[in-house]
Amino acid sequence: MTRIFSGLKPTGHLTLGNYLGALHRWVEADQHQADALFCVVDLHALTVEHDPARVRRLSRQAATLMLAAGLDPARCNLFVQSHVDEHARLSYLLECTATDGELRRMIQYKEKGARAAASGQSVRLSLLTYPVLMAADILAYGTDEVPVGEDQTQHVELARDLAVRFNQRYGHTFVVPKATRPPVAARVMDLQDPTSKMGKSHESGAGIVYLLDDADLVRRKIMRAVTDSGHEVEYDKERRPGLANLLEILAACIGGNPAELAPVYTSYGALKKDTADAVVELLRPLRERHAELAADAGYVDAVLAQGSERARGTARPRVDAAYAAIGLLPGR
């Protein structure tokens, strides 16, 4: 069976973008069709300034929302990255395989590094090297496919390059993975700035629909979404990014095609209303289930403990093989 791995980073409250770009596909397809591992990648949240208590709180919330969305521990493996030592163990070996130049070419490093420098903050070394940790997340499990958004495709390509390079130098050890993306809404954009991704950690939340926003707030945010000049509703991501974003969100919610939905509407208001209705209905059962799970912390802890134990059992033989292949003495 095909093995897939993907994760969510607890740097902010999960958004509609996280759901439509990742969670929905994990729930509806991936956990049923593959040997699937899903992870709260909390170590990645440490690459920038952070509040330790907030990271812990958001890590638990992310795991709870993943369960609330419909991930079934009987069908997939849900765990927390820092609970499985093999991620960090393998990351160092891959740092010894990667080059400084290829890491400095990573788009996210350039963008986040520039933002940190502009705000007067120092740039942590981990911001440069975290794509190697992401490669370790993937390669430790013999992953075949990595369902990611467009902004993470470059990191999966790095994982492929490191797997090939390690295999060529030290003998075949790793499966070479590939990135996969959902056909619609792979990258949901900010409702107030449709040229930017709907991110978890933006300072202003006016253009972000969070999964735990109440229905009235969701409606207000969508009804106030920035659209484009003109009056005709058409699907054109280059010239009409605001409308394209709304059409993609609506299409992802109801299972349609954004280009085919556009001619149905004669006004921006009608499109916004239908999009708001669709999002509210999509998130309603998730919010209700989250409330139930949040009141049962023991269940969530048990799922994560079991998931971590299973993940260690899967990753350890391959990571041990990598240690032997690269030339390290075996331990007891």
N, C-alpha and C positions, 0 to 999 in steps of 0.2 A: 504494500500500500504506500502511496505517495506520502511523504512526511512534510508537514509545513510548520513553520515557526513564525510568530509575529508578536509584537509587544506594544504596550502603551506606556509613555513616560509620565510620571506623576509630578509634572511641573505646574499644573493648574487644573481647574475643574474640567472634566471631559465635555466636549462640545458636540454639536450636531455634525460637524466635520469629522470628528472621530467616529461617530456612529455610522454615517453614510459612507465614509471612506474606508472603514475597517470593520467595526463591530458587526454591522448588519450582514456582511458577507461571511464573517466567521461563524455567525449563528446559523444563517440560512443554508450555507453551502459547505464551508470548509470542515466544520466539525463532523459532518455526515459523510464526507467523501474522502477524508484523509486521516492519517495518524497525526493529529493536530496538537501543537503545544502553544499556549498563549501565556504571555508573561507580563507582569508589571515590572518594567525595567527601571527600578529605582536607582541603581548606580548611575544611570545616565542623568539623573536629576541633580547630581552633585557637581556637574561641570561648570555651573554658574553660582553666583551668590544665592543662598537659600536659607530658609529657617528650618532647622531639623524637625521641630514638632510638626510643621506644615507638611514636610515631605512624608512623614509617617502617616499623618491624617489623610493626605491625598492618595497615598499608596493603598490604604485600606478602602477608601472610597472608590478608587479605580477598580479594585478587585470586586467589590460589591456590585458596582455598576455592570461589570462584565458578566457576572452571574445573573443580574437582573435583566440584562439584555437577552439572555437565553443560552449562554454557554452552559453546557451540561457536563459536570465532572465525570459522568459515566461514559461520555463520548469523547472528551478531550482532556487535556492536562493543563490546569491553571495553577500558576505558582508565581513566586516573587523572585526576581533575579538574584538579589543579594543572599537568598537562602540556599543557593546552589554554588558552592565554591568553584566549581569547574569553569564558570564564566571568567573569573579573575585569573585562575590558573592558566587557561588557554590564552587569555588576552596578552600576557607577557610574551609567550612564544610567538604570537602573531606580530607583536611589536618588533620582535627580532627578525621578522620576515618582511615587514612593510618598510617603505622608505620615507624619509622626511618630505621629499618633493611631492609624492602622491597624496600625502595627508594635507599638506598646505594648499593643494589644489581643490580640496573639498569645498563646495559652495557654501554649505552651512557654516564651516569654520570661518570663511572670509566674512560672511554677513554678521554672524554673532560676535566675532572678534572685533569687527569695526564698530558695532553698537556698544560693546563693552568699553572700548577705547574712547569713544565719543562721550560716554557718560563718566569718564574718569576712573573706571574700574580696571584693575589688572586682568589680563587674560590668563585663565588657568591652563596649565599644560594639558589637563584632561580634556579641555575643549578641542585641542588638536588631536588627541589620541583616541577620543571616544568612538570614532568609526571603527577602530581596531577592536574595541570591546564589543561593538555591535557585530562585527564579523565573528568574534568568538561566540557570541550568543547563538548565531546561526550555525556555525560549523561544528560546534560541540555535539549537536544532535543528529548529524547526518542529514540535514535538511535538504529537501529537493526544491521546495518552492517557498518564497517569502512574499506574502501578500502585503504590499506597501503602497502608499501614495506616491505621486510623482516626485515629491521633494526628497524621498528616501531612496529612489532608484540608484543614485550614484553610490550610495553606501553599499547596496547589495552588489553592485559591480566591483567594488573594492573587495568584498568578501570572496567573490568569484576569483579575482586576480590572486588574492593571498592563498586560496585553496590550491589553485593551479601551481603557483610558485612553490609552495611547501611540498606538494606532491612530487614535483620535478626534482627538487633538491634532496629530499629525505625519504622518498618512497611514498606510494599511494596511501594516504591517510584520510583525506576528507572527500566527501561528496561535493561536487561543484554545483551550488544552488542557482536558481534563477528567480527574478522578481516577477510577480504577477500583479495586475491591477484590475479593479472592478471596471466594467464598461461605462458606468455613469457615476458622476459625482466623486471621482477619485480624489479631487481636490476642491473642497467646498471653500468659497471665498468669503471674506468679511463682508457683512451686509452694508457697512458704511464705507468700505474701501474695497470694491470688488476686484482690484488688482493685487490684493494681498490675501494670503491664506487665512482662513478662520482659525487662528491659533489659540491655545489654551492660556498663554501668558501675556497677552496684550494688556497694556495698562488700562485702556478703555474697553468696557464690555458692551458698548452700545451696538456694535455690529456682530456680536457673538451670541449665538443661541447655545446656552449651556444645557446639558441633559437634565439637570434638576431645576431649571427655571420653571415657574408655574405657568399655566396656560395663558393667563392674561399678559404676562411679560413676554412670552414667546410671540403672541399676536402683535404686541406693540413694536417689538424689534423688527418683525418682518414687514409690517405695514409702513414702517419708517425707512425701509431699505432704500438705498440710493439706486436710482435707475439711470437712464441715459436720455440725452436730448432726442426729440422727435416724439411721435405718437404711435407709430406702428410697432406692434409686438413681433419681434423676429429674433431668431436664434443666431447670433453672430458673436462669438467669444472675443474677437479682436475689436470690432467697432462698438459693440453693445455689451460690455462685460457685466453690467449690473443686471440686465434682463437675462443674459445667458446664465448667470448664477442662480437666479430665481427659477428659471425653467429647469435647470439641472437638479436643483433641490426637489422641486415638485415631481419631476420624472423619477428620481430615485425613491421618493416616498410612495408613489403609486404604481411604480413598475412600468412607466411609459418611456417615450423617446422625446427629448427636449425639442428637437427640430419639428417633430410632428405635433407637439403640444402648442407651439407658438401660434399657428393660424387659428386656433380655437378661441383666442382672446382678442378682443377689440380695445381693451383698456388696461393700463398698468394696474389700476385698482382691483380689477377682477382677478388678475393673475396673483397679486399679492394676497388677496383674501383666500383664494383656493390653496395657495402655498402655505399660508398660516394654518388653515384648517387641517391640511395634510400633515404638517409637522406636529401640531398639537395632538392629533389622533395617533401618530406614530409613537410619540414619547409618553403618552398617557399610561399604557400598561407597564412601561419600563420604570416610571417614577413610582407607581404603586408597588411594584415588586421590590424596588430598592428600599422603600420604607419598611417593608416586611423583613428583608434581609438585614438591614441596619439595626433592627431590634434584636437580631439573633447573632451576635458577634461570635459566639462559640461555633456556629455552623460554618461561618466564613473562615475562621481560623483552622478548622478541621480540614476544609477543602484545600487551603493553601499548604498545610502541613503534608497532607497526602500527595499533593501535586509536586511539592519540592522533593519528597522522597523518591517518587517515580522519576522525576527529572534527573536527579543525581544518578539513579541506576542506569538511565539511558546515556548520560553524557560521560560518566567516569571512564568506561573502557576506551572510548575514542580519545579522550584527553590523555589518559595514561599511555596509549599507543603513540600519541604525538610527542610526549615527553621522551619515550624510548627512541623514537625515530630521529629526534633532533640531537640526541647524544647524551641525555642525562641518565645518571645511574638510577636504577629502580630503588624505591624505598621499601620498607617492610609492610 
